[in-house]
Amino acid sequence: MAEENAFLKRLKNGGNLVVAEGYIFEFERKGYLQAGTFVPEVIIEHPELVRHMYEEFVHAGSEVVLAFTYYAHREKLRLIGRENDLDAMNRSALQMAREVADKHGCLMAGNISNTTAYVTDDPESHKKVEEIFKEQIEIAVEYNADYIVGETFGHFGEAMLALESIKKYGKGLPAVVTISAPATETLIDGVTLVDACKRLEDAGAAVVGLNCGRGPETMIPAIREIKKVCKGPVAALPVTYRTTPEEPTFFSLTVPGTKNRAFPLELCTCLCSRKQIADFAAQCRDLGVEYVGLCCGNSANMTRIVAETYGRSPPASRYAPAMEKHFIFGEKAKFKDAYTKDMRAHIGGDFD
Ligand SMILES: [Zn+2]
């Protein structure tokens, strides 16, 4: 009998997984990726940084190394004239992901995503999209991915095509398919979020759910509904921005106090607090979300919060906040010296 797939084994009997996504924004923030194109050229230019980010997220509690092949596909590379680098880019991202995962006993996932080429009523575009998926899936299989993630789909049709492609070219690897929820409950091609997840599950996806698009506040209500109709594991990986019912996606957010669009360059003005991330993770835990994490806006300290809320103690927990030891804000009993007293008297605020 064939050995049981390591990913499916982890999710069996109520198991759950913490998964860090969000490489694109994090590399842009660090100065190694261009906003606008959002193509992960850093894989070729600075592979050591990609390896380091894998390490960083595992250190913070991610139990999966998601290969950074998001947007490393033909359509996006064509945009910057680097189609010739597609193969090397995908191979490098996958090989490093496998190595880091093995080093730490984690899972490794291949990754396909929204192609920006799918048009609902255009069968030619569907053929092209399938080719894009095939190309990346076949490389992920070569590098022994434990499963394949298809993510950030705005069309139900493209999400389903991703699933069918993983089934067709993935040599039996399980599929996680997550949709990027729009501002309404209905996807571009008219399928509701709940129906989309149910149909993907019925068609054989091992995990279905939502990633990207919405922040915690607007993702949770949809996840609650999806949880009611899906029998299998559900995924929730929001962006880390303060979306609201009035501005439900990070595309629609405005800079606080203005009417200016925040996406993407001013999104830092809408960043969730750590407490909001902790509250989100607690809600997911209480809803029984089996596949939890963060997408755009994610950083290691936020992943650590999700992991800890899910009962984990990743290596980064050693550096979890201990503000009681801070020389100004710490416990009064610990700091009776004149220096602390003077500082408190001069910075404003109530310390008692
Ligand atoms: Zn995202």
Boltz pocket constraint, residues with backbone or C-beta under 6 A from the ligand:
constraints:
  - pocket:
      binder: B
      contacts: [[A, 22], [A, 211], [A, 212], [A, 213], [A, 239], [A, 295], [A, 296]]
      max_distance: 6.0
